[in-house]
Amino acid sequence: MYDTFKTAIATQVSALSGVSAEIVEPAVGVSNNTANGDLTLTVPRLRMKGNPAQIAKTLAEQWKADDMVTGAEAAGPYINFRINRTVLTRSVLQAVHATGSKYGWTNEGAGKRVIVEFSSPNIAKPFHAGHLRSTIIGNFIYKLHKAHGWDAISMNYLGDWGKQYGLLALGFERFGSEEELVADPIKHLFDVYVKVSAAASEEAERIKAMDAEAAAAAGPTIQDQARAYFKSMEDGDESALALWQRFRTLSIEKYKQIYARLGVHFDVYSGESQVGEGMSRAIQMLTDTGLLIEDKGAKLVDLTEHKLDKALVQKSDGTTLYLTRDIGAAIERYEKYNFDKIIYVVSSQQDHHLKQLFKTVELLGLPYADRFEHINYGLVNGMSTRRGTVVFLDDMLHESKEKMHDVMRANEAKYNDVVNPEHIADVLGMSAIVIQDMAARRIKNYTFDWGRILNFEGDTGPYLQYAHARLCSLERKAHVKVNPDADVSLLTEEVTCDIINQISLYPDILAASIKSLEPCTVVQYILKLSHSISSAWETIKVRGEADDVAEARLLMYWSARTVIGNALTLLGLEPVEAM
């Protein structure tokens, strides 16, 4: 929104100084303190000979005010410019009104395709609260790319292949229940997996206590049988694959219910099992390029000179590993989707694995090797229930909803006015969890704190939802309607100028976010905007004011509400209109 003003400043400063306008314009930024000015030129960035403070003083004295930039004042090596606030305010608020939910969007990604792979839980292992980070960060990155015009594809690459499925099949024969499988496949398969893993561990301890002859006579262990079962899956055994396919299908249906609750949509449900001939082609390419070495029948890629150790790609029994399947998947994805960029949203615990994958793809000489990006994140500590045990994500979301419902019920008068309080409690609970997660840089570990996140007054999800709902309420109760042609010259107060400035910065926030892929950039922005609105609430009123003043203020508040709602949606949250 400031581009027109920056260009005007750059043009005149260039004429006065002889410095190219292309150099001047990037040196002009929004002032940190509007009491000193609206835009600030950092003179040292012009690289002019002489004392920067003296140059600033000379340029400010030579400045000719016009309808766009009304004044200039030197402050050390800086020049603070005053702009026509009415022109800025009108352009900002009319832009928000005209574009609505797409305010700040660009077409910079037009014609380009990105795959964002995120969430990616392992079937038969708990879909626990830790998966939340990949899911919500990945969803943000996916939505952000769409907002910048990219053809974005959201992909869930399920952990649905490997020896553990042999173990799971054996476990289901022993401990499985058809009724429990249908009722809650994710939980039941996890329970089965825990039981069969315990049985395998107990068996291993017993065998360890035997002499060699007795151990040999004991026959194949559970782990041996699991390896054999998975080998039969890789060899295409129909009965083995049929059971595995059933586990996979039922689990995906349950996942979809959880994702729907989180407001997350996947364009593609993929998985390690879906990698076809790309895997054998990967092995062949590694062989042909001389990257593959053998060690006791196993096949490896030696990445030690790149400080990435030796990477195992095929076991001695011929079964494949994560890296093999990931290389095969990368080949197949490019051939199918012809992506310009692929982003893996995976925790920092997998940094080494992703570095091995990217380096191997590079060494293979694949022409798209520079299109891979790993977006990592830190760990969450303290995500547990009242009983103190780590839980499934579904249970965590239920508990957050109930906790928020308890908070809402405490104010009986307001609670009775809320339409569908169960749903609002659910949204507020998820907002609490998501905003705490996204409030800081994603690489940072953090401790999950129920007491802090449920607070309506701190920098929390409920606080942001309350700010949005309060603005919706103001609009419903106003005696005037939102009018894009309101007389915005009436918005002269310092606090209204601050709110307009904040609203005007949202396109810049989106531009910065697509570079950093940091959700905290958006979170911190809407927290600051919400604080500015709170500061104006008692003095910049709509009700009881003259119509022209009320219309101008309502347009400002409506625009702020639109931006907060847009930002919450970008973060994967549903903005609530009453609570």
LINGI-V776915 format. One record per backbone hydrogen bond with DSSP energy under -0.5 kcal/mol. CO is the residue of the C=O (numbers start at 0). NH is the residue of the N-H. E is the energy in kcal/mol with one decimal. If there is no record, write none. Layout:
# LINGI-V776915
CO|NH|E ; CO|NH|E
This chain:
# LINGI-V776915
1|5|-2.8 ; 2|6|-2.6 ; 3|7|-1.9 ; 4|8|-2.3 ; 5|9|-2.8 ; 6|10|-2.4 ; 7|11|-1.9 ; 8|12|-2.9 ; 9|13|-2.2 ; 10|14|-1.7 ; 11|15|-2.0 ; 12|16|-2.5 ; 13|17|-2.5 ; 19|22|-1.3 ; 19|23|-1.9 ; 20|24|-2.6 ; 21|25|-0.5 ; 22|26|-0.5 ; 23|26|-1.6 ; 24|27|-1.8 ; 26|28|-0.5 ; 26|41|-2.0 ; 28|39|-3.1 ; 31|33|-0.5 ; 32|35|-1.8 ; 32|36|-0.9 ; 37|30|-2.2 ; 38|80|-3.5 ; 39|28|-2.5 ; 39|41|-0.5 ; 40|42|-1.0 ; 40|78|-1.8 ; 41|44|-1.3 ; 42|45|-2.6 ; 43|46|-1.4 ; 50|54|-2.6 ; 51|55|-2.6 ; 52|56|-2.1 ; 53|57|-2.4 ; 54|58|-2.7 ; 55|59|-2.4 ; 56|60|-1.9 ; 57|61|-1.7 ; 58|62|-0.8 ; 62|64|-0.6 ; 67|69|-0.6 ; 67|83|-2.6 ; 68|65|-2.3 ; 70|81|-2.5 ; 72|79|-3.1 ; 74|77|-1.0 ; 76|42|-1.9 ; 77|74|-2.9 ; 78|40|-2.7 ; 79|72|-2.2 ; 80|37|-2.8 ; 80|38|-1.7 ; 81|69|-1.5 ; 81|70|-1.3 ; 82|84|-1.1 ; 83|87|-2.0 ; 84|88|-3.3 ; 85|89|-2.5 ; 86|90|-2.3 ; 87|91|-2.6 ; 88|92|-2.6 ; 89|93|-2.2 ; 90|94|-1.5 ; 91|95|-2.2 ; 92|96|-2.2 ; 93|97|-2.3 ; 94|98|-2.1 ; 95|99|-2.7 ; 98|101|-2.3 ; 99|102|-1.8 ; 101|104|-2.1 ; 106|109|-2.0 ; 108|111|-2.3 ; 111|150|-3.0 ; 112|339|-2.8 ; 112|340|-1.3 ; 113|115|-0.5 ; 113|152|-2.5 ; 114|116|-0.6 ; 114|342|-3.2 ; 115|117|-0.6 ; 115|154|-2.8 ; 116|344|-2.8 ; 117|119|-1.7 ; 120|122|-0.6 ; 120|158|-2.6 ; 121|124|-1.8 ; 125|127|-1.8 ; 126|392|-3.2 ; 127|130|-1.9 ; 128|131|-1.5 ; 129|132|-0.9 ; 129|133|-0.6 ; 130|134|-2.1 ; 131|135|-2.9 ; 132|136|-2.4 ; 133|137|-2.2 ; 134|138|-1.9 ; 135|139|-1.8 ; 136|140|-2.2 ; 137|141|-2.4 ; 138|142|-2.5 ; 139|143|-2.7 ; 140|144|-2.0 ; 141|145|-1.8 ; 142|146|-2.0 ; 143|147|-0.8 ; 144|147|-0.6 ; 144|149|-2.4 ; 145|148|-1.7 ; 146|105|-1.9 ; 147|108|-3.1 ; 149|151|-1.2 ; 150|113|-2.0 ; 152|115|-2.9 ; 152|154|-0.5 ; 153|266|-1.2 ; 153|267|-2.0 ; 154|117|-2.2 ; 154|156|-0.7 ; 155|157|-1.2 ; 155|269|-2.3 ; 157|159|-1.6 ; 157|271|-2.0 ; 158|122|-1.7 ; 161|164|-1.9 ; 161|165|-0.6 ; 162|165|-1.0 ; 162|166|-1.9 ; 163|167|-2.4 ; 164|168|-1.9 ; 165|169|-2.0 ; 166|170|-2.2 ; 167|171|-2.6 ; 168|172|-1.6 ; 169|173|-1.3 ; 170|174|-3.8 ; 170|175|-0.5 ; 171|175|-1.4 ; 176|180|-2.4 ; 177|181|-2.0 ; 178|182|-2.0 ; 179|183|-2.4 ; 183|187|-2.6 ; 184|188|-2.6 ; 185|189|-1.7 ; 186|190|-2.5 ; 187|191|-2.7 ; 188|192|-2.5 ; 189|193|-2.6 ; 190|194|-2.2 ; 191|195|-2.7 ; 192|196|-2.2 ; 193|197|-2.1 ; 194|198|-2.3 ; 195|199|-2.3 ; 196|200|-2.2 ; 197|201|-2.6 ; 198|202|-2.3 ; 199|203|-2.2 ; 200|204|-2.0 ; 201|205|-2.1 ; 202|206|-2.5 ; 203|207|-1.9 ; 204|208|-1.1 ; 206|209|-1.1 ; 210|214|-2.4 ; 211|215|-2.2 ; 212|216|-1.9 ; 213|217|-1.0 ; 215|218|-1.0 ; 220|224|-2.6 ; 221|225|-2.3 ; 222|226|-2.3 ; 223|227|-2.3 ; 224|228|-2.4 ; 225|229|-2.5 ; 226|230|-2.2 ; 227|231|-1.9 ; 228|232|-1.7 ; 229|233|-2.5 ; 230|234|-1.7 ; 231|236|-3.0 ; 232|235|-1.4 ; 236|240|-2.3 ; 237|241|-2.1 ; 238|242|-1.6 ; 239|243|-1.8 ; 240|244|-2.8 ; 241|245|-1.7 ; 242|246|-2.2 ; 243|247|-2.3 ; 244|248|-2.7 ; 245|249|-2.4 ; 246|250|-2.0 ; 247|251|-2.4 ; 248|252|-1.9 ; 249|253|-1.6 ; 250|254|-2.8 ; 251|255|-2.6 ; 252|256|-1.1 ; 253|257|-1.7 ; 254|258|-3.0 ; 255|259|-2.3 ; 256|260|-1.6 ; 257|261|-1.5 ; 258|262|-0.6 ; 258|263|-3.0 ; 259|262|-0.9 ; 267|155|-2.6 ; 267|269|-0.7 ; 269|157|-1.6 ; 270|273|-1.5 ; 271|274|-1.2 ; 273|275|-0.6 ; 275|278|-1.6 ; 275|279|-0.5 ; 276|280|-2.6 ; 277|281|-2.1 ; 278|282|-2.0 ; 279|283|-2.3 ; 280|284|-2.9 ; 281|285|-2.4 ; 282|286|-2.0 ; 283|287|-3.1 ; 284|288|-2.0 ; 285|290|-1.8 ; 285|291|-1.5 ; 286|289|-1.2 ; 290|301|-0.8 ; 292|299|-3.1 ; 294|297|-1.8 ; 297|294|-2.6 ; 298|312|-2.7 ; 298|313|-1.7 ; 299|292|-2.9 ; 300|302|-0.9 ; 300|310|-3.1 ; 302|305|-1.5 ; 302|307|-2.0 ; 303|306|-2.0 ; 308|302|-1.8 ; 309|311|-0.6 ; 310|300|-2.5 ; 312|320|-0.9 ; 313|298|-2.7 ; 314|317|-1.9 ; 318|314|-2.6 ; 320|324|-2.2 ; 321|325|-2.7 ; 322|326|-2.4 ; 323|327|-2.4 ; 324|328|-2.7 ; 325|329|-2.1 ; 326|330|-2.1 ; 327|331|-2.4 ; 328|332|-2.8 ; 329|333|-2.0 ; 330|334|-2.0 ; 331|335|-2.0 ; 332|336|-3.4 ; 332|337|-0.6 ; 333|337|-2.2 ; 340|114|-2.1 ; 341|343|-0.5 ; 341|372|-2.1 ; 342|116|-3.0 ; 342|344|-0.6 ; 343|345|-1.1 ; 343|374|-2.6 ; 346|349|-2.2 ; 347|350|-1.7 ; 349|353|-2.5 ; 350|354|-2.2 ; 351|355|-2.3 ; 352|356|-2.4 ; 353|357|-2.8 ; 354|358|-2.4 ; 355|359|-2.3 ; 356|360|-2.4 ; 357|361|-2.0 ; 358|362|-2.7 ; 359|363|-1.7 ; 360|365|-1.5 ; 361|364|-1.6 ; 365|368|-1.8 ; 367|370|-1.9 ; 368|371|-0.7 ; 370|341|-2.7 ; 372|343|-3.0 ; 372|374|-0.6 ; 373|375|-0.7 ; 374|345|-1.2 ; 376|347|-2.7 ; 378|380|-0.5 ; 378|445|-2.0 ; 380|447|-3.9 ; 381|383|-1.5 ; 384|387|-1.6 ; 388|384|-1.5 ; 390|128|-1.3 ; 391|395|-2.1 ; 392|396|-2.7 ; 393|397|-1.8 ; 394|398|-2.4 ; 395|399|-2.3 ; 396|400|-2.0 ; 397|401|-2.3 ; 398|402|-2.6 ; 399|403|-2.1 ; 400|404|-2.4 ; 401|405|-2.1 ; 402|406|-1.7 ; 403|407|-2.4 ; 404|408|-2.4 ; 405|409|-1.0 ; 407|410|-1.4 ; 409|411|-0.9 ; 410|414|-2.6 ; 411|415|-2.1 ; 412|416|-0.5 ; 413|416|-1.2 ; 413|417|-0.6 ; 414|417|-1.2 ; 417|420|-0.5 ; 419|423|-2.0 ; 420|424|-2.8 ; 421|425|-1.8 ; 422|426|-2.5 ; 423|427|-2.7 ; 424|428|-2.4 ; 425|429|-2.3 ; 426|430|-2.5 ; 427|431|-2.4 ; 428|432|-1.8 ; 429|433|-3.0 ; 430|434|-2.5 ; 431|435|-1.5 ; 432|436|-1.9 ; 433|437|-2.1 ; 434|438|-0.9 ; 435|438|-0.5 ; 440|443|-1.7 ; 441|377|-3.0 ; 445|380|-2.8 ; 445|447|-0.6 ; 448|452|-2.2 ; 449|453|-1.5 ; 451|454|-1.3 ; 452|461|-0.6 ; 454|462|-0.5 ; 457|459|-2.1 ; 459|463|-1.8 ; 460|464|-2.4 ; 461|465|-2.5 ; 462|466|-2.2 ; 463|467|-2.0 ; 464|468|-2.8 ; 465|469|-2.6 ; 466|470|-1.5 ; 467|471|-1.9 ; 468|472|-2.3 ; 469|473|-2.1 ; 470|474|-1.9 ; 471|475|-2.1 ; 472|476|-2.1 ; 473|477|-1.0 ; 482|485|-1.9 ; 485|487|-1.5 ; 486|489|-1.5 ; 487|490|-1.8 ; 489|491|-1.6 ; 492|496|-2.2 ; 493|497|-2.0 ; 494|498|-1.9 ; 495|499|-2.5 ; 496|500|-2.5 ; 497|501|-2.3 ; 498|502|-2.7 ; 499|503|-2.6 ; 500|504|-1.1 ; 501|504|-0.7 ; 502|505|-1.3 ; 504|508|-2.1 ; 505|509|-2.3 ; 506|510|-2.0 ; 507|511|-2.5 ; 508|512|-2.4 ; 509|513|-1.8 ; 510|514|-0.6 ; 511|514|-0.6 ; 511|515|-1.9 ; 512|516|-3.3 ; 516|518|-0.6 ; 517|520|-1.4 ; 517|521|-0.5 ; 518|521|-0.9 ; 518|522|-2.2 ; 519|523|-2.9 ; 520|524|-1.2 ; 521|525|-2.4 ; 522|526|-2.0 ; 523|527|-2.0 ; 524|528|-2.4 ; 525|529|-2.3 ; 526|530|-2.2 ; 527|531|-2.1 ; 528|532|-2.1 ; 529|533|-2.3 ; 530|534|-1.9 ; 531|535|-1.2 ; 532|536|-1.1 ; 535|538|-0.7 ; 535|539|-3.2 ; 538|540|-1.2 ; 541|544|-1.7 ; 545|549|-3.1 ; 546|550|-2.8 ; 547|551|-1.7 ; 548|552|-2.4 ; 549|553|-2.7 ; 550|554|-2.3 ; 551|555|-1.7 ; 552|556|-2.7 ; 553|557|-3.2 ; 554|558|-2.2 ; 555|559|-2.2 ; 556|560|-2.6 ; 557|561|-2.4 ; 558|562|-2.2 ; 559|563|-2.5 ; 560|564|-2.7 ; 561|565|-2.6 ; 562|566|-2.5 ; 563|567|-2.6 ; 564|568|-2.3 ; 565|569|-2.3 ; 566|570|-1.8 ; 567|572|-2.9 ; 568|571|-1.6 ; 572|574|-0.6
